[in-house]
Amino acid sequence: MIMIKQISALDEGCRTVLARCPVAAFGYRDRDGTSRTTFIGGTPGFARALSPTRISLPLPDAGDPRGRGPLPGAGDPHGPVSLFFLLPGVGEILRVNGTAAGRKGGQVSVDVTEAYVHCAQAVLRSGLWQPPHGSLAPAPPPAEDGPLSGPGVADFLAAAPFLALSTWDSSGGSDTSPRGDREAVARILDGRTLVIPDRKGNKRADTLHNLLQDDRLSFAALVPGRSGVLHVHGRGAITDDPALLETMALRGMPPHLALLIDVEHAEVTGNDALVRSRLWSPGAHPDPATMPDLMALGAEHLASNVSASPGGPPAFLLRAVGAVPGVSRLLRRVMDRAYRSGLRKEGYEDIRPRRGGQGKGSPHRAATDPAEGEHPLREVRVAEIRRETPSTVTLALEDVGRNRGPFDFLPGQFFTLVADIDGRPVRRAYSASSAPGSSRLEVTVKHVGSGRFSTHVHRGLRVDDRLAVRGPSGSFHAGPRPPRDTVLIAAGSGVTPMMSMIRARIADRTGPDRIALLCSSRDTEEIIFAGELSRLARDFPDRLSVTHVLTRRDGRLDADGVERWLTSRSPAGDAHYYVCGPEPLMDVVRSVLAGRGVPDEQVHRERYTSGADTGSATTVPQEMTVEEDGRALGTVMVEPGQTLLEAGLAAGLAMPHSCTVGNCGDCMVRLRGGEVVQGEPNCLTPQQKSEGYVLTCVGCPLSGVTVDIADP
C-alpha cells in the first residue's frame, strides 16, 4: 500500500502544493561528499515546476543576507537529492526525490524520480504547528568535549521536537524523512553521540534501509518559534539495545529501534527561509480552507496506481467513489482516528491533528498579522519614474489593492517601501514628497552607492513594477494648525519631507503663513526640486522664500551662515523650525537655535542615514523576553546574526517597526535587562540611549535580554 502511493512525475496536485508551500527540507551532498540537510524557501512558490519531471530551487543557504559570506550548510548540491515540503498548519507533507541536474545563478534544477504524500504522524508527534512552549531551562553541556558541546547546541537539541533526516543508499537514491517526538526528538549521550528513537511510522523504513548500505547522514532540527536551525552531519547505526530503548519509553512503551549518530559537525545558525516565510506566525499563514488537501491528493495517487496494477479496479471507479459528497470528510475522520489510535499505542496522549483544506479557521490563527502593525502593507504600482537630479528620482506610486483610496498622512511623514530584490524582501523608509490626500504617493530616492534598495530603484525598477508600502509613520511633521512662520533647513535629500510641507501649505490658499527654506546642495545639478521650488517662490513671493547654498561653491553650511540667514528672515518668536539632514548639519542648527533662545518644543529634527550596520553580536543564541508595561508577551531565542526585531517577528510577536534600518525610531523599546549592541549610525538621541532605549531593528543581544515595547 505504501509503495503504490508513489508517482514518477509531478501531477497537477503536486504542482499546486509547490505553488502554496513556503518552506521545504532539503537533503543533498556537496561535491566533496559531505551530507547536508537544511531548510530552503521563504515565500510560497519558491520551488518552480519547470516540467512534470523537473523543478527549480534556490541554492540552499547561498549566503548571509547581510553579506558576510556563506553560511554553514551551504554547498553545491550534487547527485541524489531529496525534499519534503511543509504547508503551515498541515500534518501531511509532500516528499520529492530526485537528482541535482545543474545550477544556474542562484538556482539548482532537480530531475524528479518520485513524489508521494507522507502521513502526518511526525508533525503530530512534534506538535509542530501548536503554539511554542515557554522557555526551557538550559540543558547541561555534554560530559565530554565534542561537536555537541558547541555554542547553543545542547540547548537547541533539548527544545527541538522536529527534524529532517537525510540518508542515501548505495544505488544513488536519497531520502529526507521527517522525525518528530513529544519533546526532544534527539538526545545527547556524550560529546559526539546522539540517539533518535525510531517509533512506528508509515512503515516505509527508508532511513533504516539506507543506513544498512551507507552510514553517512545529516539532519536539520527545528524549534517552533525560533528562526535558527541546528545542522548536524555524521554517521549513523541502528540499535535495538533494550536498556537504551527503555530510556526513551512513553507510558512504558519503548520505541522498537533507535538510531545512534556519531556526530562529526553540529552548529546552530540562522535560517533565512524561516525568517522570510514567518513560519511560526499563524497570522501570516494562508486560510486553511484554501490549502491543498494532501490526504485527498494521496488518495488520488493511490487510485491511479491501484488501477494500473494487474487486476486493479479502473481509476474512474475509484475517483467516482472519492467524488461522492461526504466521502472526503469521512476519509479524513477515519485517518484522524487512525493517527490518534496509532500514536496512543506508542505512548502519546492528547494528540489533536491539525491540517488545512477542511475548515474555515484555525484555533491559533491570529486575527491580524502581528508583523503588519497598525498600517497594513498596500500593494502599489510604479506609475511614473521622474528624474530630479543625476542621482535622484521620484517614484509616483498608485494603489492597486481592492480597497483603493487616497494616501493620507501628515506632511513630513515617511512610508516604508518593500521590494523583492534577489528573492528577498528589502525595506527602506522614504519621506513622502507629495502633498497628502492624493491617489498618488510620491517618494524621492537618492542613489547611495552601497544601498541595495536605492540601487534597485535607480537601475532595476521600471514603470508598472509592483512594490509594497506601509505607513505613514514618524513624528517629523507639521501640525494641523501651522504657526505664522515656518522655517525649513535641509541638506541634500533632506529637502524631501520639506517639499511635502511646502506643497501642502501652498495648496491651502487660505493660510496667512510664511515659509522660509534654506537648502544645502552640492551644486546646481544636485538641487532636488529646483524648478518647482523656483516657480513656487516666484508665484507666491509673500508666502515662500527659498535660499540655496552650494557646498562646492560656498563651502559647507556652518553656524555663521545659518545665523546670517535667520537674521535676514527675521522669523516670529513662535516660529517652528524643521531640520532634516546629516548629523553635522543637525548639530550646527541645534547650536544656533539654542543660542537664539528657541524653545526645544519649537524645533523638529529628522536624521537621514543610509542604514545601520548591525554586525553580529554573538555566536551563541540568546533569549529575549518581550514585555508590554511589565506584562510578559513571550520569550524567543535570538539566533547569531539576528536582530531583536527579526527574532520577535519570526516568532509571531507584535513588535512595532517600520523602516528596519535604524532610521525611523518606530521600533524603539526600553531595555529592561541584559546587554544589546546596536548598529551605528541610527536615529536614537544621546538622551534616549542614556534612558535605556534601543532599536530592535539594529539591536543584537550580547546576553539574555528583556525589552518592553510599551510606548515611551
Secondary structure, DSSP 8 states (H G I E B T S, - for coil): --GGG-BSS--HHHHHHHHH--EEEEEEE-TT--EEEEEEESSTT-SEEEETTEEEEE-TT-S-TTSS---TT----EEEEEEEEE-TT-S-EEEEEEEEEEEETTEEEEEEEEEEEE-SHHHHHHTTTS------------SS-SGGGSTTHHHHHHH--EEEEEEE-TTS-EEEEEEE-SS-SSEEEETTEEEEEE---SS--HHHHHHTT--EEEEEEE-TT--EEEEEEEEEEEE--HHHHHTT-BTTB--SEEEEEEEEEEEEEE-HHHHHHTTT-GGGS--GGGS--HHHHHHHHHHHHHHHSTT---HHHHHHHHHSTTHHHHHHHHHHHHHHHHHHHTT--S-----SSS-S--TT--SS-TTT-SS--EEEEEEEEEEEETTEEEEEEEE-SSS---B---TT-EEEEEEEETTEEEEEEEEB-S-TTBSEEEEEEE--TT-HHHHHHHHT--TT-EEEEEEEE-S-S--SS--SEEEEEEEGGGHHHHHHHHHHHHH-TT---EEEEEEEESSGGG-TTHHHHHHHHHH-TTTEEEEEEEHHHH-S--HHHHHHHHHHH---TT-EEEEEE-HHHHHHHHHHHHHTT--GGGEEEEE--S--B-----SS-EEEEEEETTEEEEEEEE-TT--HHHHHHHTT-----SSSSSSS-TTEEEEEES-EEE-BS-S--HHHHHTTEEETTSEEESS-EEEE-S--
